[in-house]
Amino acid sequence: MIQMSGYQKLTIDMKKILIVEDDLVMQSLYEDMLTSEGFIVDKASSGTEADGKLADETYDLVLMDVLLPGMNGVELLKKVKADKSHRNTNSRMLLLTALDDERIANNALQHGAAGYLLKFKMDPGQVLSKVKEELVN
């Protein structure tokens, strides 16, 4: 940790995050928040686009919506985690959604999601804290 202006800031060491969000306002909000904290951020607006990026690049963490065009977030999670040779099998994957469905949440967690976060219960600062927590563990 580095002490800065009266608070502690996580030492990021150039961690790379993929944001998968079809709402461009939310995508931009999370991108700005994460880049201002020193993360390298890539983004995708659909499950299909994210699938391509995950095949080409390695990410430390994926912050992903559930309801996405092309391929939903749970389907993409299952695809990546099921293939042990996939370059992102060991990447932390956080699902961030407005979909408050216990069955879907349990399914995602059973298939390797690091968390199932509800957008309406978390402000951006709480999401940032969860991202940092996942990258430290």
Buried (B, 14 or more C-beta within 10 A) or exposed (E): EEEEEEEEEBEBEEBBBBBBBBBEEBBEBBBEBBEEBEBBBBBBBBBEBBBEBBEEEEBBBBBBBBBBEBBBBBBBBBBBBEEEEBBBEEBBBBBBBEBEEEEBBEBBBEBBBBBBBBBEEBEBEEBBEBBBBBBEE
